[in-house]
Amino acid sequence: MQVEGKVGSKGELFVPKKIREKLGLKPGKKVIFSVKKDKLIIEPIKSIEELLEKKPKIIIDSKEFHEFRESLSRRLEE
């Protein structure tokens, strides 16, 4: 999606409403600005609550976790 926006007299970036809605940008929402080649990238930072809403990619029980942790510790000691 490409939408035209403006830069204010003090250097403020005015993100068009369509983009704000698509990215879920609300007042106070934190974002990360980065530059890749000659492009400005703006990425919303997800809150803990937003991250916890996502389904986990893997599920392990506590026994599996402790076994993995012990094997990792043993490998690091070698």
N, C-alpha and C positions, 0 to 999 in steps of 0.2 A: 504494500500500500504506500503510495506517495501522496502527500498533501502539502501544500505550500503553507509556510508559517512566516513569522516575522521576528526580527531582532529589535528590541526596544532601544531607546536613546541611551540607556545606561548599560547596554549589553545583555539585557534580560532576554531569555528565549521564551517565546510564546508558543506552546505546543497546542496545535489545533485540537478541538473537542473530539473529533473522530479518533485521533491517535490516543488521547487521554483515556477515552472510554475503552478502546481496544486493549490498552495496557493496564487498565484498572488504576490509573493515576488519579488520586484524590488529594486534596490539600493535606500537606504534612507527610505524604508518602515519600520515602527516601528512594533515590535512584543512583545508579553508577554511570558516570560519564567516562567514555573512553574514545580514543581516536585511533582508527585503523586506516592507514594510508591517508587519504584526504577526506575521510568520512567521520562524522560524529555519531557515536553509538550511545543510546540512552537505554539503560536496562533497569526495570524496577527491582528493588531489593525485597524479597519475600520476607514476611514476618514469620515468627515461630508458629503462629496459629495457621498461617497459609501452608507452611511446610508440613505440619502435622495432619492437615486435611488430606494430603496425598497418600495413596496406598503405598506401603513399603515395597521395594523391589524384591527383597528377599525376607523371609521370615525364618528365624532360628529360635529354638528354645534355649533356656539358660544352660542346660547341659552341653549342647552343641557349642554355645558361646565359650564356656569355660574350657572345653576340649581344644577349641581353636586357639584360644589365648595361651594355653599351656604349650601347644605345639609351636606356636610362634615364638614364645619365650625360649624354648629349647633351641630352635633354629638360630636365634640371635646370639645365644651363648656359645655356639660352635665356633 
